[in-house]
């Protein structure tokens, strides 16, 4: 079934909870058709949301997500690379399994899907790619040793700028949002007080803070190659 005239279509990864679920809701409010993917996602009640269950580290998942978008809507306009994993450990405590898991989701997931989506964005005359990174890329914190986050998400920040320039003349904008620590199911409530203290403003972020930043970037035609920090001041200093 093809998209109704003019309806735009967003692909959102890591879409079953937290920021991802908020993004699905936000893009539906903007009138977009949505293809939502995660390992655990269930069926959607909304006919304008197609769900695809799969591991984003696997290239086959990317194939299925793109196919689902084209089959249901006939086009792709936006990709939000939200799926990510954050494991904080002293560097030498990371295992080979940690490395495979984190690089698989954060880097391979970005690569497989973004590479497959880009030709479809240029086919409709342009589009938007937004990737969720982390403020720790720019401002590491001795309280949160997280080299594998920096290795992977730092790569995504660089790739964001690189892709923005490569595709600037073809109407595709490429941006990132670098959050601080956001209240999501990833962080147990008993850790919230300590995590709040890592931010100069003295609190954690809300899912809506990140979602609103993505929505801003979606509607900002002159903004590309931007890493938008939504981090309670962490990027400015401590």
JOMO-V112315 format. One record per residue. N is the residue number from 0. RES is the residue in one small letter. PHI is phi in radians with two decimals (none if undefined). Layout:
n & res & phi
N & RES & PHI
N & RES & PHI
This chain:
n & res & phi
0 & x & none
1 & x & -1.53
2 & x & -1.19
3 & x & -1.12
4 & x & -0.90
5 & x & 1.45
6 & x & -1.22
7 & x & -1.57
8 & x & -2.31
9 & x & -2.03
10 & x & -1.78
11 & x & -2.29
12 & x & -1.71
13 & x & 1.05
14 & x & -1.62
15 & x & -1.51
16 & x & -2.65
17 & x & 0.98
18 & x & -1.06
19 & x & -1.05
20 & x & -1.12
21 & x & -1.12
22 & x & -1.19
23 & x & -1.02
24 & x & -1.07
25 & x & -1.15
26 & x & -1.23
27 & x & -1.15
28 & x & -1.10
29 & x & -1.37
30 & x & 1.61
31 & x & -1.35
32 & x & -1.32
33 & x & -2.25
34 & x & -1.90
35 & x & -1.96
36 & x & -2.32
37 & x & -2.92
38 & x & -1.20
39 & x & -2.03
40 & x & -1.18
41 & x & -1.72
42 & x & -1.22
43 & x & -1.75
44 & x & -1.30
45 & x & -1.40
46 & x & -1.14
47 & x & -1.58
48 & x & -2.08
49 & x & -1.83
50 & x & -1.88
51 & x & -2.27
52 & x & -1.58
53 & x & 3.03
54 & x & -1.52
55 & x & -1.15
56 & x & -1.23
57 & x & -1.66
58 & x & -0.99
59 & x & -1.08
60 & x & -1.13
61 & x & -1.03
62 & x & -1.02
63 & x & -1.19
64 & x & -1.13
65 & x & -1.12
66 & x & -1.04
67 & x & -1.09
68 & x & -1.12
69 & x & -1.22
70 & x & -1.15
71 & x & -1.45
72 & x & -2.02
73 & x & 1.38
74 & x & -2.87
75 & x & -2.40
76 & x & -2.05
77 & x & -2.46
78 & x & -2.16
79 & x & -1.94
80 & x & -1.45
81 & x & -1.71
82 & x & -1.01
83 & x & -2.91
84 & x & -2.30
85 & x & -2.20
86 & x & -2.19
87 & x & -1.71
88 & x & -2.58
89 & x & -0.94
90 & x & -0.91
91 & x & -1.36
92 & x & -1.50
93 & x & -1.12
94 & x & -1.81
95 & x & -1.04
96 & x & -1.16
97 & x & -1.01
98 & x & -1.05
99 & x & -1.10
100 & x & -1.13
101 & x & -1.24
102 & x & -1.20
103 & x & -1.08
104 & x & -1.30
105 & x & -1.29
106 & x & -1.72
107 & x & -1.09
108 & x & -1.04
109 & x & -1.06
110 & x & -1.12
111 & x & -1.04
112 & x & -1.38
113 & x & -1.06
114 & x & -1.08
115 & x & -1.38
116 & x & -1.40
117 & x & -0.94
118 & x & -1.06
119 & x & -1.36
120 & x & -1.18
121 & x & -1.16
122 & x & -1.12
123 & x & -1.69
124 & x & 1.57
125 & x & 2.47
126 & x & 3.00
127 & x & -2.54
128 & x & -2.14
129 & x & -2.21
130 & x & -2.11
131 & x & -1.62
132 & x & -1.94
133 & x & -2.67
134 & x & -1.07
135 & x & -1.13
136 & x & -1.01
137 & x & -1.62
138 & x & -2.32
139 & x & -1.04
140 & x & -2.27
141 & x & -1.13
142 & x & -1.35
143 & x & -2.33
144 & x & -1.14
145 & x & -2.69
146 & x & -1.08
147 & x & -1.21
148 & x & -1.15
149 & x & -1.15
150 & x & -1.06
151 & x & -1.48
152 & x & -1.24
153 & x & -1.11
154 & x & -1.06
155 & x & -1.17
156 & x & -1.09
157 & x & -1.12
158 & x & -1.12
159 & x & -1.03
160 & x & -1.18
161 & x & -1.09
162 & x & -1.16
163 & x & -1.01
164 & x & -1.30
165 & x & -1.06
166 & x & -1.86
167 & x & -1.02
168 & x & -1.44
169 & x & -1.92
170 & x & 1.42
171 & x & -1.79
172 & x & -1.67
173 & x & -2.36
174 & x & -2.35
175 & x & -2.45
176 & x & -2.01
177 & x & -1.90
178 & x & -1.36
179 & x & -1.37
180 & x & -1.57
181 & x & -1.87
182 & x & -1.21
183 & x & -2.34
184 & x & -1.02
185 & x & -1.16
186 & x & -1.95
187 & x & -1.03
188 & x & -0.99
189 & x & -1.17
190 & x & -1.62
191 & x & -1.07
192 & x & -1.11
193 & x & -1.12
194 & x & -1.19
195 & x & -1.02
196 & x & -1.17
197 & x & -1.36
198 & x & -1.83
199 & x & -0.92
200 & x & -1.34
201 & x & 1.42
202 & x & -2.58
203 & x & -1.39
204 & x & -1.50
205 & x & -1.83
206 & x & -0.89
207 & x & -1.07
208 & x & -1.09
209 & x & -1.30
210 & x & -1.03
211 & x & -1.08
212 & x & -1.17
213 & x & -1.13
214 & x & -1.10
215 & x & -1.02
216 & x & -1.08
217 & x & -1.05
218 & x & -1.86
219 & x & -2.10
220 & x & -1.12
221 & x & -1.72
222 & x & -1.88
223 & x & -2.61
224 & x & 1.30
225 & x & -1.64
226 & x & -1.85
227 & x & -1.59
228 & x & -1.47
229 & x & -2.18
230 & x & -2.49
231 & x & 1.02
232 & x & 1.64
233 & x & -0.99
234 & x & -1.21
235 & x & -1.36
236 & x & 2.70
237 & x & -2.32
